[in-house]
Amino acid sequence: MDFDALFQSQLDTLKEEGNYRIFAELERKSGQFPRAKCHDADAPDQVTVWCSNDYLGMGQHPTVTGAMKAAIDNCGAGAGGTRNISGTNHNHKLLEAELADLHGKDSALLFTSGYVSNWAALSTLGARVPDAVILSDELNHASMIEGIRHSRANKVLWKHNDPEDLDRKLSALPANAPKIVAFESVYSMDGDICPMQEIVEVAEKHGAMTYLDEVHAVGLYGARGGGISEREGLAHRIDLIEGTLGKAYGVVGGYITGSEALCDFIRSFASGFIFTTALPPAVAAAAQASIAHLKQSDIERKLQRERVDYLRARLDQEGIPHLQNPSHIIPVMIKDPVKCRMIADYLMQEYGIYVQPINYPTVPKGTERLRFTPSPLHSVDDIEHLVLALRTLWKQCAISHAVA
């Protein structure tokens, strides 16, 4: 069989549908975020990045980079293997203690990414809790879906952010069935925030375990950056809080927090932990420094909120449609994959603005968008340049304006 021909045929179909993804070749420059050097031939040498998940620019904060450099000098580059083989580096334990404290939990466990932490934790819980039923919000992230699927546990979908539907689905299950309610705080594509208290109360009513993904909220919400669960005063009522080190904390890695028994259970049985090389000690040190900084500094969060509010106001003034939500994520709706790709290309090539188009399967067909994430390091001038570029392209591409 000609496998390459098969591969190319499916890639050609993806291109025809407008859903083929092209990655810009960028080089982040230390101390210059959100600027980056661009290596693409048809774009300016320097571009402004508008879609980074390094939401607060902590990946280049001197406290974070300094901690990483010091750890490299002290420990070297790598961890040497899995923690089962090479042992637990001291920096891993320090970071896990920092994370447990962040969420007010007894324990924490590190993974190589937020995707892996969700996949490993949910697949282990579903597989090893006898007769478990996992109730998953219908818009949960792919990592949660894959973890649930791999567990082979019974799965029940409930309507997005709908506690009443969750209550109905829980009521329909046997009273003695172990139930796990899995949901997110901030949903990254629409930027909506879950009704957390209502969800927790429904889960408690039915004796269900709560599994909360806070990856797009940690560092950004709450007095110390503990996420929406901290902001709403609910962290102590949630059994497992999962998060990432690769977004607002600016490094890489994932984690879970919970009771000693829960984290030890996942540590002992999750293949995604047991058989994966541990995070480099320097990464752990940098993440710990970032978390510790954002526990006591609110400057970055306040300035980010100001930039988000300003960009929303300017988009409204120009009639450029964006999804209204209470988070830091601003989805500008295009609703056409070809136009979405075209506008992103024009922004890059003509204006030095980098934003990645979000198409199917990340979002449903017909909801294609540009996803903007203003940071504290974007200036007012940056925002004005972006909005004026969008205004020009909206006219040239004949895209509908928002109705006032």
GIUR-V139533 format. One record per pair of residues at least 4 apart in sequence whose ideal C-beta (glycine too) atoms are under 7 Angstrom apart, sorted by the first residue. I is the first residue (numbers start at 0). J is the second residue. D is the distance in Angstrom with one decimal. If there is no record, write none. Layout:
i:I j:J d:D
i:I j:J d:D
This chain:
i:1 j:5 d:6.7
i:2 j:6 d:6.3
i:3 j:7 d:6.1
i:4 j:8 d:6.3
i:5 j:9 d:6.9
i:6 j:10 d:6.3
i:7 j:11 d:6.1
i:8 j:12 d:6.7
i:9 j:13 d:6.6
i:10 j:14 d:6.5
i:10 j:19 d:6.9
i:11 j:15 d:6.4
i:12 j:16 d:6.4
i:13 j:18 d:5.3
i:13 j:19 d:4.5
i:14 j:19 d:4.2
i:16 j:336 d:6.5
i:17 j:336 d:3.2
i:17 j:337 d:4.1
i:17 j:340 d:5.9
i:17 j:358 d:6.8
i:18 j:336 d:5.6
i:18 j:358 d:4.7
i:18 j:359 d:5.3
i:23 j:37 d:6.5
i:23 j:39 d:5.8
i:23 j:347 d:6.8
i:23 j:353 d:5.9
i:24 j:38 d:4.0
i:24 j:39 d:5.7
i:25 j:35 d:4.4
i:25 j:36 d:6.9
i:25 j:37 d:5.8
i:25 j:353 d:6.9
i:26 j:35 d:6.1
i:26 j:36 d:4.2
i:26 j:38 d:6.6
i:27 j:32 d:6.7
i:27 j:35 d:5.1
i:28 j:34 d:6.3
i:28 j:35 d:6.5
i:28 j:36 d:6.1
i:29 j:59 d:5.5
i:29 j:64 d:6.8
i:30 j:59 d:5.9
i:32 j:56 d:4.8
i:32 j:59 d:4.9
i:32 j:376 d:5.4
i:33 j:47 d:5.4
i:33 j:48 d:4.6
i:33 j:51 d:6.7
i:33 j:374 d:6.0
i:33 j:376 d:5.6
i:33 j:377 d:5.7
i:34 j:45 d:5.7
i:34 j:47 d:6.1
i:35 j:46 d:5.8
i:35 j:48 d:5.3
i:36 j:44 d:6.4
i:36 j:45 d:6.1
i:37 j:42 d:4.7
i:37 j:43 d:6.3
i:37 j:44 d:6.3
i:37 j:45 d:6.7
i:37 j:46 d:4.7
i:41 j:348 d:5.4
i:42 j:46 d:6.4
i:42 j:347 d:4.9
i:42 j:348 d:5.4
i:43 j:351 d:4.3
i:45 j:351 d:6.5
i:46 j:347 d:6.5
i:46 j:351 d:4.6
i:46 j:352 d:6.7
i:46 j:353 d:4.6
i:47 j:351 d:6.2
i:47 j:352 d:5.7
i:47 j:353 d:6.7
i:47 j:381 d:5.8
i:48 j:353 d:5.1
i:49 j:352 d:6.0
i:49 j:353 d:6.2
i:49 j:354 d:4.5
i:49 j:371 d:5.2
i:49 j:385 d:6.5
i:50 j:353 d:6.9
i:50 j:354 d:4.6
i:50 j:355 d:5.1
i:50 j:370 d:5.7
i:50 j:371 d:6.6
i:50 j:372 d:5.9
i:51 j:372 d:6.3
i:52 j:245 d:7.0
i:52 j:246 d:4.3
i:52 j:372 d:6.9
i:53 j:57 d:6.6
i:53 j:58 d:4.5
i:53 j:246 d:7.0
i:53 j:249 d:5.0
i:54 j:219 d:6.0
i:54 j:246 d:5.9
i:54 j:247 d:4.6
i:54 j:303 d:6.7
i:54 j:327 d:6.4
i:54 j:372 d:5.9
i:54 j:374 d:6.1
i:55 j:218 d:6.3
i:55 j:247 d:5.3
i:55 j:299 d:4.4
i:55 j:303 d:6.1
i:55 j:374 d:6.2
i:55 j:375 d:6.0
i:56 j:60 d:6.7
i:56 j:374 d:5.2
i:56 j:375 d:6.3
i:56 j:376 d:4.5
i:57 j:63 d:5.6
i:57 j:247 d:6.6
i:57 j:248 d:5.8
i:57 j:249 d:3.3
i:57 j:289 d:4.8
i:58 j:63 d:6.9
i:58 j:249 d:3.3
i:58 j:250 d:6.7
i:59 j:64 d:6.5
i:60 j:64 d:6.9
i:60 j:249 d:6.8
i:60 j:289 d:6.9
i:60 j:292 d:6.9
i:61 j:65 d:5.6
i:62 j:66 d:6.5
i:62 j:288 d:5.3
i:62 j:292 d:5.2
i:63 j:67 d:6.6
i:63 j:249 d:6.0
i:63 j:285 d:4.9
i:63 j:288 d:5.2
i:63 j:289 d:4.8
i:64 j:68 d:6.3
i:65 j:69 d:6.3
i:66 j:70 d:6.3
i:66 j:284 d:4.7
i:66 j:285 d:5.0
i:66 j:288 d:3.7
i:67 j:71 d:6.5
i:67 j:281 d:4.7
i:67 j:284 d:6.2
i:67 j:285 d:3.9
i:68 j:72 d:6.6
i:69 j:73 d:6.2
i:70 j:74 d:5.4
i:70 j:90 d:6.2
i:70 j:280 d:5.3
i:70 j:281 d:3.9
i:70 j:284 d:3.7
i:71 j:75 d:6.8
i:71 j:76 d:6.3
i:71 j:281 d:4.6
i:74 j:88 d:6.8
i:74 j:90 d:7.0
i:74 j:280 d:4.1
i:74 j:281 d:6.6
i:76 j:279 d:6.2
i:77 j:279 d:5.3
i:78 j:85 d:6.1
i:78 j:88 d:6.0
i:78 j:276 d:6.1
i:78 j:277 d:3.9
i:78 j:278 d:6.4
i:78 j:279 d:5.5
i:78 j:280 d:6.3
i:79 j:85 d:3.9
i:80 j:84 d:4.3
i:80 j:85 d:3.9
i:80 j:276 d:5.8
i:81 j:85 d:6.5
i:81 j:273 d:6.7
i:81 j:274 d:6.4
i:81 j:275 d:6.2
i:81 j:276 d:5.8
i:81 j:277 d:6.1
i:82 j:86 d:6.6
i:82 j:87 d:4.9
i:82 j:91 d:7.0
i:82 j:277 d:4.8
i:83 j:273 d:5.7
i:85 j:277 d:7.0
i:87 j:91 d:5.0
i:87 j:92 d:6.0
i:88 j:277 d:6.9
i:88 j:280 d:4.5
i:88 j:283 d:6.9
i:89 j:93 d:6.4
i:90 j:94 d:6.2
i:90 j:280 d:4.2
i:90 j:283 d:4.0
i:90 j:284 d:4.8
i:91 j:95 d:6.3
i:91 j:109 d:5.8
i:91 j:277 d:6.5
i:91 j:278 d:7.0
i:91 j:283 d:5.3
i:92 j:96 d:6.4
i:93 j:97 d:6.5
i:93 j:287 d:5.6
i:94 j:98 d:6.3
i:94 j:109 d:6.4
i:94 j:283 d:4.5
i:94 j:286 d:5.7
i:94 j:287 d:4.5
i:95 j:99 d:6.3
i:95 j:107 d:4.2
i:95 j:108 d:6.6
i:95 j:109 d:6.0
i:96 j:100 d:6.4
i:97 j:101 d:6.4
i:97 j:287 d:4.9
i:97 j:290 d:5.1
i:97 j:291 d:6.3
i:98 j:102 d:6.8
i:98 j:107 d:3.9
i:98 j:254 d:5.3
i:98 j:256 d:5.7
i:98 j:290 d:6.9
i:99 j:104 d:4.8
i:99 j:105 d:6.4
i:99 j:106 d:5.5
i:99 j:107 d:4.3
i:99 j:256 d:5.6
i:101 j:223 d:6.6
i:101 j:225 d:5.2
i:101 j:290 d:6.0
i:101 j:294 d:6.9
i:102 j:225 d:5.6
i:102 j:234 d:5.3
i:102 j:240 d:4.8
i:102 j:256 d:4.4
i:103 j:234 d:5.1
i:103 j:235 d:5.7
i:104 j:240 d:6.9
i:104 j:256 d:4.0
i:104 j:257 d:5.5
i:105 j:258 d:5.3
i:105 j:259 d:4.8
i:106 j:256 d:6.9
i:106 j:257 d:6.5
i:106 j:258 d:6.6
i:106 j:259 d:4.8
i:106 j:262 d:4.0
i:107 j:254 d:5.5
i:107 j:255 d:6.8
i:107 j:256 d:4.4
i:107 j:262 d:6.4
i:108 j:254 d:6.3
i:108 j:255 d:5.3
i:108 j:262 d:4.6
i:108 j:265 d:5.8
i:108 j:266 d:5.5
i:108 j:272 d:6.9
i:109 j:252 d:6.1
i:109 j:254 d:5.3
i:109 j:278 d:6.0
i:110 j:115 d:4.5
i:110 j:116 d:3.9
i:110 j:119 d:6.2
i:110 j:252 d:6.6
i:110 j:253 d:4.3
i:110 j:254 d:6.3
i:110 j:271 d:6.6
i:110 j:272 d:6.2
i:111 j:115 d:5.2
i:111 j:252 d:6.3
i:111 j:275 d:5.4
i:111 j:278 d:6.2
i:112 j:245 d:6.7
i:112 j:251 d:6.7
i:112 j:252 d:6.5
i:112 j:253 d:4.9
i:113 j:117 d:6.5
i:113 j:142 d:6.9
i:113 j:214 d:4.7
i:113 j:242 d:7.0
i:113 j:243 d:3.4
i:113 j:245 d:6.3
i:113 j:253 d:3.8
i:114 j:118 d:6.1
i:114 j:142 d:4.1
i:114 j:253 d:7.0
i:115 j:119 d:5.6
i:115 j:253 d:5.8
i:115 j:271 d:5.0
i:115 j:275 d:6.8
i:116 j:120 d:5.9
i:116 j:241 d:5.5
i:116 j:253 d:3.3
i:116 j:254 d:5.8
i:116 j:255 d:5.6
i:117 j:121 d:5.9
i:117 j:140 d:6.8
i:117 j:142 d:3.8
i:117 j:143 d:5.0
i:117 j:146 d:5.4
i:117 j:212 d:6.4
i:117 j:241 d:5.9
i:118 j:122 d:5.9
i:118 j:142 d:5.2
i:118 j:145 d:5.3
i:118 j:146 d:4.2
i:118 j:149 d:6.9
i:118 j:271 d:5.7
i:119 j:123 d:6.1
i:119 j:265 d:6.9
i:119 j:269 d:4.0
i:119 j:271 d:2.9
i:119 j:272 d:5.6
i:120 j:124 d:6.2
i:120 j:146 d:6.8
i:120 j:239 d:6.9
i:120 j:241 d:6.5
i:120 j:255 d:5.2
i:120 j:265 d:5.4
i:120 j:269 d:6.6
i:121 j:125 d:6.0
i:121 j:133 d:6.9
i:121 j:143 d:6.0
i:121 j:146 d:3.2
i:121 j:147 d:5.4
i:121 j:150 d:6.3
i:121 j:181 d:6.5
i:121 j:210 d:6.9
i:122 j:126 d:6.0
i:122 j:146 d:4.4
i:122 j:149 d:4.2
i:122 j:150 d:4.4
i:123 j:127 d:5.8
i:123 j:265 d:5.5
i:123 j:268 d:5.1
i:123 j:269 d:4.3
i:124 j:128 d:5.6
i:124 j:131 d:6.6
i:124 j:150 d:7.0
i:124 j:179 d:6.0
i:125 j:131 d:5.3
i:125 j:133 d:5.4
i:125 j:147 d:6.0
i:125 j:150 d:2.6
i:125 j:152 d:3.2
i:126 j:150 d:4.5
i:126 j:151 d:6.5
i:126 j:152 d:6.7
i:127 j:268 d:5.7
i:128 j:177 d:5.0
i:130 j:176 d:5.8
i:130 j:177 d:6.2
i:131 j:152 d:4.7
i:131 j:177 d:4.7
i:131 j:179 d:6.0
i:132 j:152 d:6.7
i:132 j:153 d:4.5
i:132 j:155 d:6.1
i:132 j:172 d:5.7
i:132 j:176 d:5.3
i:132 j:178 d:5.3
i:133 j:147 d:5.1
i:133 j:152 d:5.3
i:133 j:154 d:5.3
i:133 j:179 d:4.7
i:133 j:181 d:5.9
i:134 j:155 d:4.7
i:134 j:157 d:5.7
i:134 j:165 d:6.5
i:134 j:168 d:5.8
i:134 j:169 d:6.6
i:134 j:178 d:6.4
i:134 j:179 d:6.9
i:134 j:180 d:5.0
i:134 j:181 d:6.9
i:135 j:139 d:5.1
i:135 j:143 d:6.5
i:135 j:147 d:5.8
i:135 j:154 d:6.1
i:135 j:156 d:5.8
i:135 j:181 d:4.8
i:136 j:157 d:6.3
i:136 j:159 d:5.7
i:136 j:160 d:7.0
i:136 j:181 d:6.9
i:136 j:182 d:4.4
i:136 j:183 d:6.7
i:137 j:156 d:4.7
i:137 j:157 d:6.7
i:137 j:158 d:6.2
i:137 j:159 d:5.2
i:138 j:159 d:4.6
i:138 j:186 d:5.8
i:139 j:143 d:4.2
i:139 j:144 d:6.1
i:139 j:181 d:6.2
i:139 j:182 d:6.8
i:139 j:183 d:6.2
i:140 j:183 d:6.6
i:140 j:212 d:6.5
i:141 j:145 d:6.0
i:142 j:146 d:6.4
i:143 j:147 d:6.4
i:143 j:181 d:5.7
i:143 j:212 d:6.4
i:144 j:148 d:6.2
i:145 j:149 d:6.1
i:146 j:150 d:6.5
i:147 j:152 d:6.7
i:147 j:154 d:5.3
i:155 j:168 d:5.1
i:157 j:161 d:6.4
i:157 j:164 d:4.8
i:157 j:165 d:4.4
i:157 j:168 d:4.9
i:158 j:164 d:4.1
i:160 j:191 d:6.6
i:160 j:193 d:5.1
i:160 j:194 d:6.0
i:161 j:165 d:6.5
i:162 j:166 d:6.2
i:162 j:194 d:5.9
i:162 j:197 d:3.9
i:162 j:198 d:5.3
i:162 j:201 d:5.0
i:163 j:167 d:6.7
i:164 j:168 d:6.3
i:165 j:169 d:6.2
i:165 j:180 d:6.8
i:165 j:198 d:6.5
i:165 j:201 d:5.2
i:166 j:170 d:6.2
i:166 j:201 d:4.7
i:167 j:171 d:6.6
i:169 j:178 d:6.3
i:169 j:201 d:6.7
i:169 j:205 d:4.2
i:169 j:207 d:6.4
i:172 j:176 d:5.0
i:172 j:178 d:6.3
i:178 j:205 d:6.1
i:178 j:207 d:3.8
i:178 j:208 d:6.9
i:179 j:207 d:6.5
i:179 j:208 d:4.7
i:179 j:210 d:5.7
i:180 j:198 d:6.9
i:180 j:202 d:4.5
i:180 j:207 d:4.9
i:180 j:208 d:7.0
i:180 j:209 d:5.3
i:180 j:210 d:6.6
i:181 j:210 d:4.3
i:182 j:193 d:5.8
i:182 j:198 d:6.0
i:182 j:211 d:6.4
i:183 j:193 d:6.5
i:183 j:212 d:4.3
i:184 j:192 d:6.3
i:184 j:193 d:5.8
i:184 j:195 d:6.5
i:184 j:211 d:6.3
i:184 j:212 d:7.0
i:184 j:213 d:5.0
i:184 j:216 d:4.5
i:184 j:226 d:5.8
i:184 j:227 d:3.9
i:184 j:228 d:6.6
i:185 j:190 d:6.9
i:185 j:192 d:5.5
i:185 j:215 d:4.0
i:185 j:216 d:4.7
i:185 j:227 d:6.6
i:185 j:326 d:5.1
i:186 j:190 d:6.9
i:186 j:191 d:5.3
i:187 j:215 d:4.8
i:187 j:328 d:6.4
i:188 j:330 d:6.7
i:188 j:357 d:6.6
i:188 j:361 d:6.7
i:188 j:362 d:5.3
i:189 j:322 d:5.6
i:189 j:324 d:6.3
i:189 j:330 d:6.3
i:190 j:322 d:6.3
i:190 j:324 d:3.8
i:190 j:326 d:4.2
i:190 j:328 d:3.3
i:190 j:330 d:6.2
i:191 j:324 d:5.0
i:192 j:227 d:6.1
i:192 j:325 d:5.5
i:192 j:326 d:5.7
i:193 j:198 d:6.2
i:194 j:198 d:6.2
i:195 j:199 d:6.1
i:195 j:227 d:5.9
i:195 j:228 d:6.6
i:195 j:231 d:5.4
i:195 j:233 d:5.6
i:196 j:200 d:6.2
i:196 j:231 d:6.1
i:196 j:233 d:6.1
i:197 j:201 d:6.5
i:198 j:202 d:6.4
i:199 j:203 d:6.2
i:199 j:209 d:6.0
i:199 j:233 d:5.7
i:199 j:236 d:5.3
i:199 j:237 d:6.5
i:200 j:204 d:6.3
i:201 j:205 d:6.9
i:202 j:207 d:4.2
i:202 j:209 d:4.9
i:208 j:238 d:4.8
i:209 j:237 d:4.7
i:209 j:238 d:5.0
i:210 j:238 d:6.9
i:210 j:239 d:4.9
i:211 j:228 d:6.2
i:211 j:237 d:5.0
i:211 j:239 d:6.9
i:211 j:240 d:5.1
i:211 j:241 d:6.8
i:212 j:241 d:5.1
i:213 j:217 d:5.0
i:213 j:226 d:3.8
i:213 j:227 d:6.7
i:213 j:228 d:6.4
i:213 j:240 d:5.7
i:213 j:241 d:6.7
i:213 j:242 d:4.8
i:214 j:242 d:5.6
i:214 j:243 d:4.2
i:214 j:246 d:6.2
i:215 j:246 d:6.4
i:216 j:220 d:5.0
i:216 j:226 d:3.8
i:216 j:227 d:4.9
i:217 j:224 d:6.2
i:217 j:225 d:6.9
i:217 j:226 d:4.7
i:217 j:242 d:4.3
i:217 j:243 d:6.9
i:217 j:247 d:6.1
i:218 j:224 d:4.3
i:218 j:247 d:2.9
i:218 j:248 d:5.3
i:218 j:293 d:5.1
i:219 j:224 d:6.8
i:219 j:247 d:5.0
i:219 j:300 d:6.2
i:219 j:327 d:6.1
i:220 j:226 d:5.4
i:220 j:227 d:5.2
i:220 j:229 d:7.0
i:220 j:230 d:4.7
i:221 j:225 d:4.1
i:221 j:226 d:5.7
i:221 j:229 d:3.1
i:221 j:230 d:4.4
i:222 j:229 d:6.8
i:223 j:229 d:6.6
i:223 j:294 d:4.2
i:224 j:293 d:4.2
i:224 j:294 d:6.1
i:225 j:229 d:3.0
i:225 j:234 d:6.1
i:226 j:242 d:7.0
i:227 j:231 d:5.9
i:228 j:233 d:4.9
i:228 j:234 d:4.1
i:228 j:237 d:5.7
i:228 j:240 d:6.1
i:229 j:234 d:5.4
i:233 j:237 d:6.2
i:234 j:240 d:6.5
i:238 j:257 d:5.9
i:238 j:261 d:7.0
i:239 j:255 d:5.7
i:239 j:257 d:4.4
i:239 j:261 d:6.3
i:240 j:256 d:4.9
i:241 j:254 d:7.0
i:241 j:255 d:4.9
i:242 j:254 d:5.7
i:243 j:253 d:5.1
i:244 j:248 d:4.7
i:244 j:250 d:4.8
i:244 j:251 d:6.1
i:244 j:252 d:3.9
i:244 j:253 d:6.9
i:244 j:286 d:4.3
i:245 j:250 d:6.4
i:245 j:251 d:4.6
i:245 j:252 d:6.4
i:248 j:286 d:5.6
i:248 j:289 d:4.3
i:248 j:290 d:6.0
i:249 j:289 d:5.7
i:250 j:282 d:5.5
i:250 j:285 d:4.9
i:250 j:286 d:4.5
i:250 j:289 d:6.4
i:251 j:282 d:6.0
i:252 j:278 d:5.1
i:252 j:282 d:6.3
i:252 j:286 d:6.2
i:255 j:262 d:6.5
i:255 j:265 d:6.3
i:257 j:261 d:3.9
i:257 j:262 d:5.6
i:259 j:263 d:6.0
i:260 j:264 d:6.1
i:261 j:265 d:6.7
i:262 j:266 d:6.1
i:263 j:267 d:6.0
i:264 j:268 d:6.3
i:265 j:269 d:4.8
i:265 j:272 d:6.7
i:266 j:272 d:6.0
i:269 j:273 d:6.5
i:270 j:274 d:5.5
i:271 j:275 d:6.1
i:278 j:282 d:4.8
i:278 j:283 d:5.3
i:280 j:284 d:6.2
i:281 j:285 d:6.4
i:282 j:286 d:6.3
i:283 j:287 d:6.3
i:284 j:288 d:6.5
i:285 j:289 d:6.4
i:286 j:290 d:6.3
i:287 j:291 d:6.1
i:288 j:292 d:6.2
i:289 j:293 d:6.4
i:290 j:294 d:6.4
i:292 j:296 d:5.6
i:293 j:299 d:6.8
i:297 j:301 d:5.6
i:298 j:302 d:6.3
i:299 j:303 d:6.2
i:299 j:375 d:5.0
i:300 j:304 d:6.5
i:301 j:305 d:6.6
i:302 j:306 d:6.5
i:302 j:375 d:3.7
i:303 j:307 d:6.3
i:303 j:327 d:6.2
i:303 j:373 d:6.8
i:303 j:374 d:6.0
i:303 j:375 d:4.7
i:304 j:308 d:6.2
i:305 j:309 d:6.3
i:306 j:310 d:6.4
i:306 j:373 d:4.0
i:306 j:374 d:6.8
i:306 j:375 d:6.5
i:306 j:377 d:5.4
i:306 j:382 d:6.9
i:307 j:311 d:6.4
i:307 j:327 d:5.2
i:307 j:329 d:6.8
i:307 j:373 d:5.1
i:308 j:312 d:6.3
i:309 j:313 d:6.4
i:309 j:379 d:6.8
i:309 j:382 d:5.9
i:310 j:314 d:6.3
i:310 j:329 d:6.1
i:310 j:371 d:6.7
i:310 j:373 d:5.1
i:310 j:382 d:5.2
i:311 j:315 d:6.4
i:311 j:321 d:6.9
i:311 j:329 d:6.3
i:312 j:316 d:6.5
i:313 j:317 d:6.5
i:313 j:382 d:6.3
i:313 j:386 d:4.5
i:314 j:319 d:4.5
i:314 j:321 d:5.2
i:314 j:386 d:6.5
i:317 j:386 d:5.9
i:317 j:390 d:4.9
i:318 j:400 d:3.7
i:318 j:401 d:4.9
i:318 j:403 d:6.8
i:319 j:331 d:6.2
i:319 j:389 d:5.5
i:319 j:393 d:6.2
i:319 j:400 d:6.8
i:319 j:401 d:6.5
i:320 j:331 d:6.9
i:320 j:332 d:4.9
i:320 j:400 d:7.0
i:320 j:401 d:3.9
i:321 j:329 d:5.4
i:321 j:330 d:6.1
i:321 j:331 d:4.8
i:321 j:332 d:6.6
i:322 j:330 d:4.5
i:322 j:332 d:6.5
i:324 j:328 d:6.8
i:327 j:372 d:6.5
i:328 j:370 d:6.5
i:328 j:372 d:6.1
i:329 j:371 d:4.3
i:330 j:368 d:4.5
i:330 j:370 d:5.2
i:331 j:368 d:6.0
i:331 j:369 d:4.6
i:331 j:371 d:6.3
i:332 j:368 d:5.1
i:333 j:338 d:5.3
i:333 j:339 d:4.1
i:333 j:342 d:6.4
i:333 j:367 d:5.0
i:333 j:368 d:5.8
i:333 j:369 d:6.5
i:333 j:398 d:6.6
i:334 j:365 d:5.7
i:334 j:366 d:6.3
i:334 j:367 d:5.8
i:335 j:339 d:6.2
i:335 j:367 d:6.0
i:336 j:340 d:6.4
i:336 j:358 d:4.7
i:336 j:359 d:6.9
i:336 j:367 d:5.0
i:337 j:341 d:6.2
i:338 j:342 d:6.1
i:338 j:396 d:5.7
i:338 j:398 d:6.6
i:339 j:343 d:6.5
i:339 j:356 d:4.2
i:339 j:358 d:6.1
i:339 j:367 d:4.1
i:339 j:368 d:6.9
i:339 j:369 d:6.8
i:340 j:344 d:6.3
i:340 j:356 d:5.1
i:341 j:345 d:6.4
i:341 j:396 d:6.7
i:342 j:346 d:6.3
i:342 j:369 d:6.8
i:342 j:392 d:5.4
i:342 j:396 d:6.1
i:343 j:347 d:6.5
i:343 j:354 d:5.8
i:343 j:355 d:6.7
i:343 j:356 d:4.4
i:343 j:369 d:6.4
i:344 j:348 d:5.9
i:345 j:349 d:5.3
i:345 j:392 d:5.6
i:346 j:350 d:5.3
i:346 j:352 d:4.1
i:346 j:354 d:6.1
i:346 j:388 d:6.0
i:347 j:352 d:6.5
i:347 j:353 d:5.6
i:350 j:384 d:6.9
i:350 j:388 d:4.2
i:352 j:385 d:5.8
i:352 j:388 d:5.9
i:354 j:369 d:4.9
i:354 j:371 d:6.3
i:356 j:367 d:6.7
i:356 j:369 d:6.3
i:357 j:361 d:5.3
i:357 j:362 d:5.5
i:357 j:367 d:6.6
i:357 j:368 d:5.1
i:357 j:370 d:5.2
i:358 j:362 d:7.0
i:358 j:367 d:5.0
i:359 j:363 d:6.7
i:359 j:364 d:4.7
i:362 j:366 d:4.8
i:362 j:367 d:6.6
i:362 j:368 d:6.6
i:373 j:377 d:5.0
i:377 j:381 d:4.5
i:377 j:382 d:6.3
i:379 j:383 d:6.4
i:380 j:384 d:6.3
i:381 j:385 d:6.5
i:382 j:386 d:6.2
i:383 j:387 d:6.2
i:384 j:388 d:6.3
i:385 j:389 d:6.4
i:386 j:390 d:6.3
i:387 j:391 d:6.6
i:388 j:392 d:6.3
i:389 j:393 d:6.0
i:391 j:395 d:6.4
i:392 j:396 d:5.6
i:393 j:398 d:5.2
i:393 j:400 d:6.7
